[in-house]
Amino acid sequence: MFKNERLLNFIFRILKEYFFITLGILAAGFGLQGFLIPSGFIDGGMTGVSLLIHFLTKIPISLILFVVSIPFIFLAKKQIGKSFAVKTFFAIIGLSLCLELINYPIITYDKLLVAIFGGFFLGAGIGLSVRGGSVLDGTEILSVYLNRKINLSIGEILFMINILIYSVAAIFLGVEVALYSIITYLSASKTVDFIVTGIEEYIGITIISDKNEEIRRRLAKKLGKGVTIYKGKKGYNESNILDVDILFTVVTRLEVSEIRGEIISIDPSAVVLEQGIKEARGGILKKRPLH
């Protein structure tokens, strides 16, 4: 019985991952064919490189995307693992076939709308593929690889790659196209962040208060929150150090305002520290879909 349950959970997880990847493929294809390609705009990363080559050579974008992405499939296997590489291969093949076989309607030629919504749908596609455990753009894989070889952060490497791409775009496609393409990239990036993190991004709240026990009871009984208690010390100098219980709880960002209000209503002078948490599991948490 236990083995059957594990098998069913495994099958469900695989189906869910490939479902997300397929949705990502369709969304990215729509962003490219319905917005960006007809208006001659590009994105950042390897997708931007592929679009740039397409506009300059007229080679089909589906073929360019596939050829440009091949090295990153092998790099993905080396840096992350075989399963990730297989799903990435599926995503890239799927996107290439999608662009070749599906006749997406052209939605608009308005430059600002194309930049914003083209980026939105492309970012949604990339984000959904990440939720499925793959990538549609190999730039992040390249950045991880280079980060291990040279003394630069992943963010710095991504920034330099995109600066190079948009500089080339400004030379060959025009400054205006490059500027609108930067808007596309920003729109896509924010959409990726939103979809990968989700609307229920977790926030860790640390509370330091003389009324910590009353706050703990309010969080636990009224709001149903699990609370961890750390033993700490506070004071302004060595002769005035006091023991204090430090409370820590994890909530979704939709709950932050309510939690903050409850804390302040008990102790207006309480120290409340908030920090973003990328992922949280276990305990008394409201669940969001797992990757």
Helices and strands as residue ranges (DSSP letters): H 2-31, I 32-36, H 37-39, H 45-57, H 61-79, H 82-101, H 111-131, H 139-147, H 154-172, H 175-197, E 202-208, H 212-217, I 218-222, E 228-234, E 242-252, H 256-266, E 271-277
